[in-house]
Amino acid sequence: MSKLGIIVNADRCMGCHTCFTACKEENQLAPGIKWNHLERVEHPAAGVIDYFRVSCMHCDDPACMKVCPMKAIHKGPNGEVLVDQAKCIGCRMCLSACPYGAPKFSDPKVTSYFGEKEPLARVDVRPENARIPGKAEHCTLCTHRTAKGELPACVAACPAKALVLVDYENPTAEAKALIDRAQAINEAAGTHPKIRFVSSHTDFRKLGVKA
């Protein structure tokens, strides 16, 4: 079994938000919901600002999965942390347990960007994007794309090539070099995230950034 994750190279990221936009579009996310977003850390002495993408960290030992009373959280075929919304009761225990604040809950009363207005064109919801408002959701590592051999939308769209999909069990030489340098945010949480970060200036292990 492969264990997929993403290495975020802050040395390359230019803060363009393309990953955020690609994720919103690919996953047809509800108003107010963001599965990934950009953070920044400034290093005035070096004259450097590190930008980096954060999301669900797809932990090897996810705290959310341990506390879910309905067993709605499970691992996908490549180690992705996924939510079965049919089982989720919206109790938010996963959110309380997650050291990264990854689970998101859309507002059942706000399901359209158009409000009561009729849009000029409608886009059919793809099967993989049929979600239940008010139930837990977060980045799926685009499992519907990786199942077909495609890259996650954020990785495919990044113009700076700052995002690299890696297979921790069978890394390429390039991926191995990044994995050896990569750090986990809030390493002390002990959940062993598969979304990790590379930077020449930022020590990610001490950051408490929320997804």
C-alpha positions in Angstrom: 0.0 0.0 0.0 1.3 3.5 -0.8 1.2 6.3 1.7 0.6 9.5 -0.2 1.3 12.9 1.1 2.3 16.4 0.0 5.6 18.2 0.6 5.1 21.9 0.6 8.2 23.8 -0.4 8.0 27.2 1.2 11.2 28.2 -0.6 9.3 28.0 -3.9 5.8 29.2 -2.9 5.0 32.7 -4.1 1.7 33.1 -2.3 -0.4 33.2 -5.4 -3.4 31.3 -3.9 -3.7 29.1 -7.1 -3.8 26.0 -4.9 -6.7 27.5 -2.9 -8.7 28.4 -6.0 -8.0 25.0 -7.7 -9.3 23.2 -4.6 -12.5 25.2 -4.4 -13.2 24.6 -8.1 -12.2 20.9 -8.2 -14.2 20.0 -5.1 -17.1 22.4 -5.6 -16.9 23.6 -2.0 -19.8 25.4 -0.3 -19.7 29.1 0.6 -17.4 29.8 3.5 -15.6 26.4 3.3 -11.9 26.2 2.5 -10.1 22.9 2.5 -6.7 24.5 2.1 -5.4 28.1 2.5 -2.1 30.0 2.6 -0.2 31.0 5.7 2.8 33.2 6.0 5.8 33.6 8.3 8.0 36.7 8.1 11.8 36.7 8.6 12.7 40.4 8.7 16.4 39.9 9.3 16.7 37.7 6.2 14.3 39.8 4.2 12.2 36.7 3.6 8.5 35.9 3.8 7.6 32.2 3.7 4.2 31.4 2.2 2.9 27.8 2.5 -0.3 25.8 2.0 -2.0 24.1 4.9 -4.9 21.7 5.0 -5.9 18.4 6.7 -2.5 16.8 7.4 -3.6 13.2 6.6 -2.0 12.0 9.7 -0.7 8.4 10.0 -2.1 8.4 13.6 -5.1 10.8 13.3 -6.6 12.1 16.5 -9.9 12.7 14.8 -10.4 9.1 14.0 -9.9 8.0 17.6 -12.6 10.2 19.0 -15.4 9.9 16.4 -18.3 8.1 18.1 -19.8 7.0 14.8 -16.6 5.6 13.3 -17.2 8.0 10.4 -13.5 8.7 9.9 -11.4 6.1 8.1 -8.3 5.7 6.0 -8.4 5.6 2.2 -6.5 3.3 -0.1 -3.4 5.5 0.0 -3.5 6.4 3.6 -5.8 9.5 3.1 -7.9 10.5 6.1 -11.5 10.5 4.8 -15.0 11.2 6.3 -18.1 9.0 5.6 -20.7 11.8 5.9 -23.5 9.2 5.9 -22.2 8.2 9.4 -21.3 11.6 10.6 -23.7 13.2 13.1 -22.0 16.6 13.2 -20.9 16.4 16.8 -17.6 18.2 16.1 -15.6 15.9 18.4 -13.2 15.5 15.5 -12.6 19.2 15.4 -12.0 19.4 19.1 -9.4 16.6 18.8 -7.6 17.7 15.7 -4.4 19.6 16.5 -4.7 21.3 13.2 -8.4 22.3 13.2 -8.8 20.5 9.9 -12.5 19.4 10.0 -14.9 21.9 8.4 -18.7 22.2 8.8 -20.7 24.0 6.1 -23.8 26.1 7.0 -26.9 24.1 6.0 -28.6 27.4 5.4 -26.0 28.7 3.0 -25.5 26.2 0.2 -25.3 28.6 -2.8 -23.1 31.6 -3.7 -26.1 33.1 -5.4 -28.6 33.3 -2.5 -32.1 33.5 -3.8 -30.9 34.6 -7.2 -30.9 32.3 -10.2 -27.4 31.8 -11.7 -26.9 32.3 -15.4 -25.7 28.7 -15.7 -25.8 25.7 -13.4 -23.0 23.2 -12.9 -24.0 19.7 -12.1 -22.5 18.3 -8.9 -20.1 15.5 -9.6 -20.7 12.3 -7.6 -17.5 12.7 -5.6 -18.6 16.2 -4.6 -22.1 15.3 -3.3 -21.7 16.3 0.4 -24.2 16.8 3.2 -24.3 20.3 4.6 -23.4 20.5 8.3 -21.4 17.3 8.3 -17.6 17.1 8.7 -15.5 17.5 5.6 -11.9 18.4 4.8 -9.2 17.8 2.1 -9.4 14.3 0.7 -6.0 14.5 -1.0 -8.2 14.4 -4.2 -8.6 10.7 -3.8 -10.9 10.7 -6.8 -8.0 12.0 -8.9 -5.2 9.9 -7.4 -7.3 6.8 -8.0 -7.0 7.6 -11.7 -3.2 8.3 -11.5 -3.8 12.1 -11.5 -2.3 14.6 -9.2 -4.4 16.4 -6.5 -5.8 19.6 -8.0 -3.6 21.9 -5.9 -0.5 20.1 -6.9 -1.4 20.0 -10.6 -2.2 23.8 -10.6 0.7 25.2 -8.6 2.7 27.4 -11.1 5.8 27.5 -8.9 5.9 23.7 -8.4 6.0 24.3 -4.7 3.7 21.3 -4.0 5.0 17.7 -4.6 2.9 14.6 -4.2 5.1 11.9 -2.6 4.7 8.2 -1.9 6.3 7.7 1.5 6.6 4.0 0.9 8.1 4.2 -2.6 9.6 7.7 -3.1 11.4 8.9 -6.2 14.9 10.2 -5.8 13.5 13.8 -5.9 10.8 13.0 -3.4 13.3 11.3 -1.1 15.5 14.4 -1.0 12.5 16.5 0.0 11.2 14.0 2.6 14.6 14.0 4.3 14.4 17.7 4.7 10.7 18.0 5.5 9.2 18.9 8.8 5.7 18.5 10.3 3.8 21.4 11.7 3.3 21.1 15.5 5.4 18.0 15.6 4.8 17.6 19.3 1.1 16.6 18.6 2.5 13.2 17.7 0.0 12.4 14.9 2.7 11.9 12.2 1.3 14.1 9.4 1.9 13.2 5.8 1.6 16.8 4.7 5.1 18.2 5.5 7.1 21.3 4.8 10.5 22.4 3.5 12.0 25.8 4.2 15.4 27.4 4.5 14.2 29.8 7.2 11.1 28.5 9.0 11.1 25.8 11.7 7.7 24.3 11.1 8.0 21.9 14.0 7.3 24.8 16.5 4.3 26.3 14.5 0.8 25.9 15.8 -0.9 26.8 12.5 -4.5 25.7 11.9 -5.7 24.2 8.7 
